[in-house]
Every structure is written in C-alpha cells, then in structure tokens.
C-alpha cells in the first residue's frame, strides 16, 4: 500500500477490518467504487464469496456439534457453538449466521445448512468465524440485507407446522431486530399487542410492519388512514393517538 495516499490507505485498512477481506480484495472493491467506502461494501457483499474453506475442517466442525445419534445440530450443539464463538445465543449475530446458513428452524442446523453456510461466509474454523463477527454484525446495517434477514426471521422463529408466529416469540424477535434500527415506537408496539391483540402474528402483519417502520415517521404525520395497512397496524395508530403517545396533526 506504499503507493497509496494516507486517506486511501486508511480506507483500505478500515475495509479490511470490517469485512475481514484481504488487502487485494479491499483494493479491488474500493477501486470499483471509486474509493467510496459504502459503495465498496456494496460491491464486496454482492460478489459470491470465493471459497477458501477446507471441507475436512468443516466436516470435523459439524461433527463436533451434531447430536451423537442424529445427523443434526440441535439445541445443545448450538449452545456449544455459541460458547465457542464467545457470543450470547440471543446475540443478533446468531440470526445473521443462521440466515447465511439458510436454516429452516431456530436452534437447529442440518449438515447441509451448517457446512454450506460456513462456506458461503468463507470460513472453516471457529477462530475464522469469530474474526468475521464484526462484519456479520455490520450486515444488519445494510437496508437490503436487513430486509432479507427480517423476512427470513419469521419462518426461522416459527414453531414447526405453524403458519403464524407465536406472539411472545414475535415480540422477542422485534425487540432484537429493531434495537438495531432504533425504531422509537417499538415498546409501544409490543405493549399494544399484549394489551389489545394477544394472538399469534401472521406473515402479512410481520411483513407490513417493516414497511410501516420504513415509510411512516414516528409522529405519524405521513400516515394515511385510507392506506392499505393491515387492520392491526390501523388499530396500533388509534392506540397511539388515544393514549396520547403521539399527537397527530389534523
């Protein structure tokens, strides 16, 4: 990097720190984006990750966590996986990792999900995955990826065989996801559901809430009562205004 100016060198170092990429990859991404960091991140994450994983290492890692009598990683294995990564099982990075693995059920990984997911991330050891945790967490800040992870979370957290998401589970997932997006109405939304709804959450409500959060400002100044929102969101707006949590301008 001796031929680069100080500003460019700093960007290369910052890019490498956040993504875990090599200097060569960092230079390629930054040059492709005319040295704009945000553009470089978009370029990097849109490219298929080059496989640098050792399949034998991945098999050994899978076997470390799988059940002794079932070809699957279950709750105990996931707990040990989190311990080895030095992360809390409730850490949102575990949701991001599960999204990369295309896991169908919370706290379970099939062989294909676990090995394929780590290959897509580009790691074949706990140490390498631990080094990637900052960049995996950073993915939640990307609007496109957040939407994908948010939509993935509904089916992932749902009980097997159920079409809807249990309310308590939905509340926990919303608190986890929107803590990252700093939606100021999240506590009111959760309280409203417990007081007024107290039922499982449909996929439509789950999906539409994200649209509501992204498009309607917290003071509801641009909320259209004639809009095609699910009845639950309309009721939530009424709840906010009736209780004086939000003063809407007529």
Phi and psi in degrees as a GROMACS rama.xvg file:
@    title "Ramachandran Plot"
@    xaxis  label "Phi"
@    yaxis  label "Psi"
@TYPE xy
-67.0657  -18.9773  UNK-2
-85.5014  -10.1856  UNK-3
-87.6612  151.757  UNK-4
-71.157  167.211  UNK-5
-60.7704  -41.625  UNK-6
-60.9861  -42.2293  UNK-7
-67.92  -40.0925  UNK-8
-61.0003  -41.3861  UNK-9
-62.4264  -39.9377  UNK-10
-65.5914  -39.9678  UNK-11
-61.748  -46.1555  UNK-12
-63.3593  -42.491  UNK-13
-64.1337  -42.4845  UNK-14
-62.3235  -44.4673  UNK-15
-64.1093  -39.4059  UNK-16
-64.9555  -43.9704  UNK-17
-76.0501  -40.2522  UNK-18
-94.311  -20.8383  UNK-19
77.1663  12.0717  UNK-20
-80.8423  163.121  UNK-21
-75.8453  167.586  UNK-22
-61.3188  -39.586  UNK-23
-61.0942  -45.7761  UNK-24
-66.8178  -39.5129  UNK-25
-60.354  -46.0503  UNK-26
-61.6619  -43.3087  UNK-27
-61.0638  -45.7209  UNK-28
-67.5866  -42.0978  UNK-29
-68.6268  -40.0738  UNK-30
-64.8521  -37.9325  UNK-31
-67.8224  -23.1325  UNK-32
-107.918  17.3215  UNK-33
57.319  35.8616  UNK-34
68.3753  24.9341  UNK-35
-95.8097  121.371  UNK-36
-58.797  -47.263  UNK-37
-59.9272  -42.406  UNK-38
-64.7474  -36.0342  UNK-39
-65.023  -39.8694  UNK-40
-63.1849  -44.1994  UNK-41
-60.1026  -43.7246  UNK-42
-61.2423  -46.7194  UNK-43
-62.5379  -47.599  UNK-44
-76.5884  -14.2317  UNK-45
-86.8177  -11.1648  UNK-46
-88.9981  140.494  UNK-47
-60.8315  133.341  UNK-48
-67.671  128.472  UNK-49
-68.9833  128.125  UNK-50
-71.1547  119.741  UNK-51
-124.581  26.1338  UNK-52
-98.954  153.405  UNK-53
-102.776  117.071  UNK-54
-62.5228  -31.5859  UNK-55
-66.7628  -41.1129  UNK-56
-63.0191  -39.7003  UNK-57
-67.0662  -39.6009  UNK-58
-62.4271  -45.0683  UNK-59
-61.2667  -39.7022  UNK-60
-66.8714  -43.2215  UNK-61
-60.7953  -44.8326  UNK-62
-65.0632  -26.8966  UNK-63
-63.8685  -34.4631  UNK-64
-104.108  -16.9241  UNK-65
-71.3156  158.698  UNK-66
-65.3588  146.475  UNK-67
-64.0245  -32.7624  UNK-68
-115.13  6.29735  UNK-69
-135.429  136.579  UNK-70
-81.1776  68.847  UNK-71
-165.864  148.689  UNK-72
-92.1247  123.483  UNK-73
-112.903  -162.207  UNK-74
-55.8225  -46.7695  UNK-75
-63.2023  -42.1746  UNK-76
-65.37  -40.1097  UNK-77
-64.9203  -39.7086  UNK-78
-62.0899  -42.5291  UNK-79
-67.52  -37.3123  UNK-80
-58.6481  -45.3675  UNK-81
-64.7442  -41.5432  UNK-82
-60.441  -44.4646  UNK-83
-66.9275  -32.8354  UNK-84
-78.4692  -14.1208  UNK-85
65.4902  40.5693  UNK-86
-127.598  150.494  UNK-87
-72.3673  138.812  UNK-88
-56.4418  -24.5235  UNK-89
-86.3647  -1.05516  UNK-90
-65.5132  134.905  UNK-91
-61.3517  -21.2033  UNK-92
-63.3157  -26.1303  UNK-93
-69.452  -31.6435  UNK-94
-67.5756  -41.302  UNK-95
-64.1485  -43.178  UNK-96
-62.6412  -43.3679  UNK-97
-63.1815  -34.9377  UNK-98
-64.368  -43.9856  UNK-99
-61.4136  -34.4416  UNK-100
-80.3953  -7.30149  UNK-101
54.7964  39.1497  UNK-102
-65.9042  136.543  UNK-103
-87.1827  -21.0166  UNK-104
-139.997  139.562  UNK-105
-60.5432  139.631  UNK-106
65.0544  24.531  UNK-107
-144.315  140.762  UNK-108
-134.898  129.672  UNK-109
-78.2126  168.945  UNK-110
-57.8959  -46.7031  UNK-111
-63.8301  -42.3897  UNK-112
-63.0243  -48.092  UNK-113
-66.2423  -52.1023  UNK-114
-69.576  -43.9376  UNK-115
-63.4527  -37.9409  UNK-116
-65.7758  -44.3395  UNK-117
-66.8441  -34.6105  UNK-118
-63.6539  -41.2216  UNK-119
-67.5348  -32.0493  UNK-120
-75.2696  -26.4663  UNK-121
90.7296  33.8063  UNK-122
-132.463  154.755  UNK-123
-137.36  20.5495  UNK-124
-152.902  159.094  UNK-125
-61.9383  -39.1757  UNK-126
-62.082  -43.1209  UNK-127
-67.8633  -38.4406  UNK-128
-67.4482  -38.3714  UNK-129
-61.1914  -38.7795  UNK-130
-65.8155  -26.6998  UNK-131
-84.2654  -10.5379  UNK-132
-54.4379  -43.3004  UNK-133
-59.9501  -40.4854  UNK-134
-72.7837  -32.5658  UNK-135
-67.0685  -40.8557  UNK-136
-63.6518  -36.4828  UNK-137
-64.9818  -24.1559  UNK-138
-62.1813  -27.7686  UNK-139
-67.7875  -18.1792  UNK-140
-83.4405  -13.3298  UNK-141
-81.6925  122.962  UNK-142
-57.6585  -44.2953  UNK-143
-64.4624  -45.2622  UNK-144
-69.4763  -36.5363  UNK-145
-59.8563  -42.9424  UNK-146
-60.6698  -44.291  UNK-147
-63.6824  -44.0528  UNK-148
-66.7439  -40.4899  UNK-149
-60.4489  -48.7167  UNK-150
-66.8751  -36.7798  UNK-151
-61.4661  -38.4099  UNK-152
-61.4885  -29.3451  UNK-153
-62.0323  -55.2205  UNK-154
-69.733  -35.2307  UNK-155
-63.1369  -40.6093  UNK-156
-88.1857  -8.32393  UNK-157
-75.7384  144.317  UNK-158
-63.3413  144.821  UNK-159
-57.9357  133.991  UNK-160
84.2037  -2.86625  UNK-161
-100.688  143.149  UNK-162
-86.1235  -30.0752  UNK-163
-106.271  168.298  UNK-164
-104.391  127.191  UNK-165
-54.4866  139.786  UNK-166
-56.8307  -48.4465  UNK-167
-58.4678  -40.1664  UNK-168
-66.7648  -43.6577  UNK-169
-60.7309  -43.3118  UNK-170
-61.0656  -43.72  UNK-171
-63.0723  -41.0356  UNK-172
-68.1306  -40.4067  UNK-173
-63.9958  -42.9141  UNK-174
-59.7994  -40.8822  UNK-175
-66.6266  -48.9454  UNK-176
-70.432  -44.387  UNK-177
-83.0375  -9.36531  UNK-178
-62.6219  -30.3326  UNK-179
-79.0703  -24.066  UNK-180
-103.942  -6.3844  UNK-181
56.192  48.9407  UNK-182
-78.0381  115.507  UNK-183
-68.6711  -13.8764  UNK-184
-97.9384  5.90224  UNK-185
-59.633  -43.3815  UNK-186
-65.9012  -38.9865  UNK-187
-64.6762  -39.8672  UNK-188
-61.6589  -46.1761  UNK-189
-66.029  -41.5128  UNK-190
-64.7042  -42.4696  UNK-191
-58.235  -46.0584  UNK-192
-62.8974  -39.1098  UNK-193
-69.306  -36.0025  UNK-194
-83.0095  -43.9005  UNK-195
-102.169  -26.4199  UNK-196
-107.443  -65.0294  UNK-197
52.7944  38.8872  UNK-198
-134.555  169.68  UNK-199
-63.1776  158.625  UNK-200
-103.136  129.313  UNK-201
-79.8854  161.861  UNK-202
-62.9306  -36.1173  UNK-203
-61.8029  -46.2497  UNK-204
-62.395  -43.2416  UNK-205
-57.6704  -49.143  UNK-206
-67.558  -44.4609  UNK-207
-68.5416  -28.3255  UNK-208
-62.3376  -39.0943  UNK-209
-62.1108  -40.3485  UNK-210
-63.1471  -40.4317  UNK-211
-61.0347  -47.0098  UNK-212
-63.0872  -39.6915  UNK-213
-76.961  -28.7532  UNK-214
-109.721  -24.5245  UNK-215
-103.463  126.792  UNK-216
-72.77  155.534  UNK-217
-60.5875  -19.8061  UNK-218
-90.0165  1.06113  UNK-219
63.2704  19.6512  UNK-220
-64.8998  -24.7243  UNK-221
-109.561  19.1111  UNK-222
-79.8451  129.672  UNK-223
-105.879  115.432  UNK-224
-64.6263  -20.9897  UNK-225
-91.3409  0.509873  UNK-226
-69.0649  164.385  UNK-227
-88.6972  51.8091  UNK-228
-84.0112  150.423  UNK-229
-59.3238  151.114  UNK-230
-55.5668  -32.1286  UNK-231
-65.0446  -36.8852  UNK-232
-72.364  -38.2093  UNK-233
-59.6561  -42.5233  UNK-234
-65.9017  -35.493  UNK-235
-63.088  -42.7323  UNK-236
-61.5451  -42.962  UNK-237
-60.6997  -42.5934  UNK-238
-60.6982  -42.595  UNK-239
-63.7687  -43.1167  UNK-240
-75.7526  -40.5527  UNK-241
-60.4091  -37.9986  UNK-242
-91.0513  3.56323  UNK-243
72.9422  16.6939  UNK-244
-72.3995  -29.0008  UNK-245
-134.58  133.862  UNK-246
-102.256  102.167  UNK-247
-82.7909  138.819  UNK-248
-84.3994  129.183  UNK-249
